[in-house]
Amino acid sequence: MQYNFKNKITLITGSAGNLGSETAIEFAKLNSNLILIDLKIKKLISLKKKIISKYKVKIDCYECDFNNEISINSFLRSIKKKFK
């Protein structure tokens, strides 16, 4: 069965790690737009470049520490502002 996530958004935490980055690539193959989240923003930007060189999806990257309430609130404000 082939899934199509075109015009959908997949949010992936831990995207800079091995499992998270592979998950992001698999969802990009299914035409999903991505929200990538991790503490390592440079790795996220590198992953974003790698994915958009092969797949026509939109990708937003966010640095967030889910062990820190201030970081989480900042991330949520950014998401609400962008996606209303």
BAFI-3210 file (N, C-alpha, C; in Angstrom, 3 decimals, decimal comma, padded with zeros to 6 digits):
// residues 84
n [1|2|3|4|5|6|7|8|9|10|11|12|13|14|15|16|17|18|19|20|21|22|23|24|25|26|27|28|29|30|31|32|33|34|35|36|37|38|39|40|41|42|43|44|45|46|47|48|49|50|51|52|53|54|55|56|57|58|59|60|61|62|63|64|65|66|67|68|69|70|71|72|73|74|75|76|77|78|79|80|81|82|83|84]
n.u [000,835|000,598|001,232|000,190|001,244|000,914|000,549|000,310|001,601|004,366|005,583|008,638|010,402|013,710|015,098|017,698|019,134|020,050|017,782|015,680|016,397|016,332|013,652|012,534|013,420|012,063|009,366|009,480|009,821|007,249|005,944|005,402|005,316|007,649|008,310|011,070|012,694|015,088|017,882|020,170|020,650|022,279|022,741|020,144|019,667|021,502|020,399|017,966|018,824|019,843|017,512|015,770|017,181|016,537|013,789|010,623|009,554|008,329|010,201|010,605|012,774|013,447|014,958|014,838|014,543|013,123|013,172|013,066|011,031|010,804|012,037|010,301|007,896|008,684|009,144|006,503|005,167|006,371|005,490|002,705|002,522|003,487|001,804|-000,721]
n.v [-001,168|002,185|005,210|008,617|011,634|014,177|017,669|017,463|017,795|016,666|016,337|015,974|015,020|015,059|015,015|015,333|013,125|009,679|007,903|009,783|011,403|009,558|008,894|011,345|011,515|009,340|010,186|012,428|011,179|010,294|012,535|014,362|017,473|018,900|019,380|019,828|019,053|019,614|019,712|020,306|022,491|023,049|020,528|019,946|021,832|020,974|018,445|019,277|020,530|018,291|016,741|018,447|018,588|016,321|015,842|017,390|019,065|021,056|022,372|023,109|024,108|023,756|024,676|023,102|022,273|019,764|019,241|021,568|024,039|026,739|026,704|024,969|026,474|028,661|027,408|026,506|028,971|029,915|028,025|028,389|031,018|030,788|028,805|029,356]
n.w [000,000|-000,874|000,658|000,685|001,638|000,763|001,038|003,764|007,114|008,850|012,045|013,563|016,290|017,670|015,317|014,359|015,022|014,245|013,878|013,812|011,597|009,492|009,596|008,868|006,205|005,081|005,368|003,717|001,258|000,973|000,279|002,329|004,019|006,328|009,815|011,554|014,545|017,056|019,344|018,035|015,844|013,612|012,488|011,781|009,773|007,878|007,309|006,249|003,850|002,537|002,187|000,679|-001,647|-002,975|-002,756|-003,263|-000,994|001,745|004,424|007,806|010,368|013,817|016,835|019,884|023,298|024,877|027,527|028,799|029,913|029,093|026,596|025,240|025,293|023,748|021,285|020,756|020,520|018,190|016,302|016,442|015,523|012,898|011,706|012,553]
ca.u [000,000|001,363|000,628|000,517|001,120|000,968|-000,163|000,276|002,813|004,823|006,470|009,543|011,358|014,945|015,359|019,124|019,696|019,962|016,405|014,881|016,719|015,815|012,194|012,265|013,626|010,959|008,164|009,686|009,534|005,792|005,489|004,996|006,099|008,244|008,792|012,164|012,995|016,190|018,788|021,311|020,081|023,165|022,464|018,823|019,813|022,179|019,403|017,013|019,464|019,925|016,173|015,185|017,914|015,960|012,330|009,991|008,739|008,681|010,778|010,927|013,634|013,347|015,778|014,004|014,905|011,862|013,355|013,092|009,713|010,962|012,320|009,054|006,971|009,201|008,845|005,054|004,822|006,837|004,593|001,397|002,663|003,663|000,720|-001,973]
ca.v [000,000|003,424|006,341|009,913|012,659|015,483|018,739|017,155|018,190|015,695|016,927|014,922|015,434|014,279|014,860|015,351|011,803|008,692|007,468|010,940|011,844|008,547|009,057|012,537|011,158|008,458|010,987|013,254|010,291|010,181|013,893|015,126|018,611|018,491|020,241|019,099|019,633|018,995|020,661|020,537|023,194|022,925|019,227|020,041|022,587|020,064|017,452|019,984|020,675|016,950|016,303|019,253|018,348|015,136|015,797|018,703|019,247|022,212|021,952|024,110|023,560|024,447|024,216|023,020|021,331|019,347|019,154|022,945|024,635|027,990|026,294|024,418|027,581|029,430|026,606|026,531|030,303|029,974|027,187|029,057|032,194|030,367|027,984|029,882]
ca.w [000,000|-000,954|001,340|000,131|002,652|000,098|001,748|005,195|007,820|009,836|013,036|014,023|017,320|017,599|013,876|014,030|015,299|013,159|013,683|013,429|010,233|008,560|009,606|008,061|004,787|004,656|005,200|002,529|000,124|000,889|-000,056|003,505|004,476|007,598|010,887|012,181|015,849|017,783|019,988|017,140|014,700|012,440|011,883|011,148|008,522|006,948|006,908|005,383|002,528|001,948|001,780|-000,403|-002,896|-003,612|-002,676|-003,327|000,203|002,566|005,697|008,812|011,415|015,092|017,952|021,073|024,343|025,474|028,972|029,273|029,674|028,335|025,215|024,683|025,064|022,609|020,100|020,514|020,008|016,794|015,509|016,374|014,668|011,509|011,188|013,094]
c.u [000,889|000,599|001,056|000,223|001,197|000,041|-000,390|001,598|003,129|005,838|007,321|010,513|012,583|015,403|016,828|019,793|019,481|018,524|015,529|015,142|016,222|014,288|011,804|012,396|012,482|009,654|008,280|009,418|008,037|005,129|005,012|005,908|006,536|008,496|009,818|012,574|014,137|016,970|019,911|020,826|020,958|022,942|021,104|018,910|020,507|021,209|018,384|017,576|019,518|018,557|015,646|015,965|017,314|014,434|011,753|008,999|009,200|009,164|011,057|011,736|013,530|014,278|014,913|014,540|013,619|011,984|013,314|011,789|009,792|011,208|011,062|008,076|007,398|008,903|007,363|004,587|005,216|005,908|003,233|001,438|002,734|002,426|-000,668|-002,846]
c.v [001,244|004,549|007,627|010,966|014,059|016,455|018,435|017,618|017,127|016,375|015,801|015,497|014,530|014,064|014,827|014,001|010,848|008,290|008,623|011,388|010,839|008,614|010,246|012,233|010,294|009,241|011,927|012,436|010,147|011,547|014,710|016,328|018,301|019,653|019,408|019,812|018,860|020,092|021,098|021,180|023,068|021,593|019,237|020,761|021,739|019,004|018,073|020,105|019,332|016,516|017,118|019,134|017,167|015,164|017,209|018,846|020,520|021,713|023,171|023,429|024,421|023,818|024,228|021,943|020,962|019,047|020,534|023,644|025,926|027,680|025,763|025,537|028,450|028,709|026,675|027,887|030,434|029,199|027,858|030,255|031,806|029,676|028,390|028,767]
c.w [000,000|-000,268|000,665|001,193|002,042|000,820|003,227|005,808|008,868|010,742|013,629|015,045|017,239|016,170|013,502|014,285|014,140|012,858|013,203|012,000|009,198|008,477|008,739|006,570|004,281|004,468|003,996|001,262|-000,103|000,644|001,130|003,694|005,904|008,547|011,639|013,460|016,496|018,493|019,046|015,837|013,452|011,721|011,187|009,803|007,464|006,424|005,952|003,967|001,803|001,409|000,613|-001,709|-003,670|-003,702|-002,629|-002,178|000,910|003,916|006,564|009,899|012,670|016,110|019,200|022,014|025,077|026,969|029,621|028,904|028,857|026,862|024,529|024,363|023,887|021,294|019,751|019,998|018,536|015,871|015,350|015,447|013,204|010,937|011,686|013,597]
res [m|q|y|n|f|k|n|k|i|t|l|i|t|g|s|a|g|n|l|g|s|e|t|a|i|e|f|a|k|l|n|s|n|l|i|l|i|d|l|k|i|k|k|l|i|s|l|k|k|k|i|i|s|k|y|k|v|k|i|d|c|y|e|c|d|f|n|n|e|i|s|i|n|s|f|l|r|s|i|k|k|k|f|k]
***
